[in-house]
Amino acid sequence: MALDMHPSETYARLSERSADYHRMAVALDWLAERWQERPSLEEAAEAVGLSPFHFQRTFTRWAGVSPKTFVSAIAHAEARRSLEAGASVLDAAYDAGLSGPSRLHDLFIAQEAATPGEVRRRGAGMTLTYGWAPTPFGRGLFVMAERGLAGLAFSDGDDAATYDDMHRRFPAADWVRDDEAAGQTAVHAFAGGQGPLPIVLIGSPFHIQVWKALLRIPTGATSTYGQVAEWAGKPRAYQATGGAIGANPISLLIPCHRAIAKDGRLTGYHWGLARKAAMLGLEAVQAAG
């Protein structure tokens, strides 16, 4: 294909990112090894042979985030892993290379608008009944609390991975398997059960705000992440809103699949873009009568 067939601005930006790749790969590797030390911008720039100004600009242009934000994301992921494994908030803070719980609190609020304690306590004191049942979108994992459905996930053949993913959302709960109860819930949800299926939202206050905001999107319609953030009362909290949408434990019934990018792209969906497209397509048909 001739070069003049590419939109010039887009092609130029792609060329810049391509040229930056090898140097930024070195920078990513260097930061990944030293993130707990919280290296300064000057130290990271020196490691790849650039001035701090050019390193900051080049890294942000290539990765889409600043070096500081990249390091914070690694720290957040490590702290969340520690909390989900049962570590105390203090131990998770140290595992993330932070000076104490207050710094960990600030990091979690910035990344997902939930406190470390809220993440660690998810499901504490609850008994969750779970089981497998068929759905229009494949094999479904249903998680039921005493007052209603608390989780719905889908498996593409690896049931163990699907279960582990859902279990990590409520790590402190007692889990009891009951496939018959799951089948009854599936019939209620997808085969015309009497009345609306009760759902139970278990999460931080902000996450619950976002999940409730998703319910405002009508069947057969879509809304942008920015619109969902506005409905949740945090119009500038794009990153935290995206994190809350991605953390939605009740797939389909809390319609995170109806959230799309500003330019109309479907973007990521935890249970696969093909399933997201299928959900939206089926809803569009239903909305059209």
N, C-alpha and C positions, 0 to 999 in steps of 0.2 A: 504493500500500500504506500502510495506516495506521501511524503511528509506534509505536503500542503493540503492533504485531505483531513488532517487532524485540526480541531479547533486550536488556534495558535496559543492562546493563554493556557489552556489545559495541558497541551503537549509540552509547553515550556516548564510548567510546574512539575509534570511527571519526569522530565529530563533532569530537573534539579534534584528531585528525590532520588532518582537513580544514581546520579553522581555522588550524592551524599551517603549512599548506603554503606559502603565499606568502612568509612570513618565512623559512622554512627553505630555500626555493629560492634566496633571496638569499644565505643563509649557505653553502649548498653551492657556489654559483658563486664566492663570495668565497674560500672555502677551496681550491677547485680551481685558482684563479689564483695563490695564494700558498703552496701546501703546501710548496714547497722552503724557504721562509723559516721554517718551523715556527712559525706564529703562536701566541701564547699564548691561553689561554681568554679572558683579559680583552680582548685585541685583537679576537678574533672576535665576542665579545659586543657590544663597542662598535660594530662595523660594522653590526649589525642592530638596534641600539637596545635591548638588553636588559642586565640585570645579569648577571654571570658565573654566578650561581646559577641564574637563570631560563633563561639560554641553555643551560647544560649539561642541565638537566632537560627543556626543550622539545625540544632537538635529539635527545637520547637517546630520548625518547618517540616522536618522529616517525620517526627513521632506524633505531632499534633498536640503534645503537652510539653511543659517545661521540664528540665532535669529534676527540679525540686518536686514537681507533681508526680513524676515517674517514681522517684524514691518513696514518696508518701504512699503511693499505690502499693508498692512492694511491702512496706511496713504494715499497711492495713491488711493485706492478704495474709501475712504471717501472723498477725495478732488474731485475726478471725479464726485461722486454723488452730491456734493454741486454745482459744476459748471453746471452740467446738469439740476439742479433745479433752475438755474438762479442766483446763488451767484456771487459776484465779485471775482476777483482773490485774492484780499486781504482777503475777508471773507473766501474763500475756504482754504487759507493758515492757517488761525486761526482754522478753523474747523478740519484741519488735524493735529493740534498741532504743527505747524511750526512757526518760528519767523517772517516770512514775505514772500512776493512774490518771492524773489530771491531763497529762499530755496525750495519753491513750484516748481519753474522753474527747478531747478536741479533735483528734484524728478521725474517730468514728463519726462524730457529728458532721465533719466536713465531707467524709466519703459517702455516708449513707443515712445521715440524719437519725441515727439510733445510737444509744449509749452502749458501751461494752457490757454493762450489767443486763440491759435488755436483750442483747444478743445471747449472753450466756444463760439467761433464765428462760429462754423460749421453751414453752411446754412444761415448765417445772410444776410439779404437783398435779399434773393431768394424766389421765389414762386415755390413750389414743388407740382406737380399734382400726386396723387396716386390713385390706384385702384386695384381690385382683378380680376384675370383671371386664367384659367386653364393652366397648364404646364405639360410636361411629368413626372415631379417629384412632382406632387401634386398641390394644390392650391397655386398660386403665388401672392405675393404683389409686384406690380411694382411702382416705384417712378420715375417720369419723371421731369427733369429740362427743361429749354427752349431749350437747345442745345442737349439733348439726355437723355438716361437712367442713373439715378443716384443711383438707388437702386433696388435690386431684392432679395426678401426673400421668405421663404416657410412656410406654416402653416400645422400643423398636427392636426388641429381641434380647436385650440385656436387662433382665428383671432385677438382678442384684444391683446394678449400677443405678437404676431408677429408684430402687428402695433406699440405697445409701444416700442418694441426693436428697430425697424427701426427709429421711431421718435426720440429716444434718440441719434441717430447718427447725426441728423441734428436738434437740438433742437431750433435753432433760426430762422428757415425758416417759411414761411407761407404755410400751407398745405391745398390743395383743392382736394376734392374727385371727380374722374371721371372714373368710371368703363369701360366706352366705350373706352376711350383713353388707358386704361390698356389692354383691349382686343386687340386693334390694335397693341400695342407694343408686346404683346405675340405672335400674328400671325407673326410679323416681325422677332421675335427672334427664334421661334420654328417651323414655318410652311412655311419656304422658302420665306420670304419677300425679296423684291428686294434690293440688296446691303447689306453691313454690317450695323448692328444696331449701330448708334452713341452712345457712352457712355461718361459720364461726371464724372471725378474723383474729389471728394470733400474730402479733407483731408490735413494733414500736408505734407510738401515736402517729408519727409522720407517715410511716408505711401504710397504716390503716387509712389515713386521710387520702393517700394516693390511690389505694385500692378502691375506696368508695368513689373517688373521682372517675375512675375507669368505668364504673357502672353508669355514668351519665352518657356514655357513648351508645347511641341506639344500635340495635341489630341492623346489619347491612351498611353501617357507616364506619368511618375512621376519624381519628383526631390525632393531632401532632403531640409530641412529648411536651412541647411548650404549652399547649392548651391544657394538658393534664396538670402541669405544674401550676398554672393559674387557678384551675379549679381546686387544687389542693391547698391554695393559699400561699404558695411559694413560687411566684412567677419567675424568679431568677435562679431558683435551685434546680437547674437542669440536670446536673450530675447526680444529685441526691434523688431526684425524681426518677431518673433512668435506673438508678440502683434499686429503688423501691419497686418499680415495674418489673424489673428482672427477678426480684425476690418474691413475687406473687406466688403463693403456694397453691392457689385454687385455679388451675388453668381453665380456660374457656368460660367458666361461670363467672369469674372475675376477669373481664375481657381484655387482658393485656395484649392479646393478639390484634386488637383494634387500634393500638398506638403505633403510629408510623412516623418516619422522618419528615421534616418540613418539606423536602423536595419530592415527597410521595413514595420514596423507597420503603420496602417492608422492613429492612434492617434486621437485626438479630431477633431470634425467638428461642427461648430456652429449649423448647421441644422440637426445633427444626423449622426452617423456613417453608419447607414443603407442607408441613402440617398447618402452619400459619396461613399460607395461601389457600389451603383447602377449607379452613374454617371461614375465612373471609368470603370465599367463593360460594360456599353453601349458604351463608347468611345473606349474601346478596340475592341469591335465588329465592330464599324464603321471604325477604323483604319485598321482592317484586311480585309475590303472590304465585 
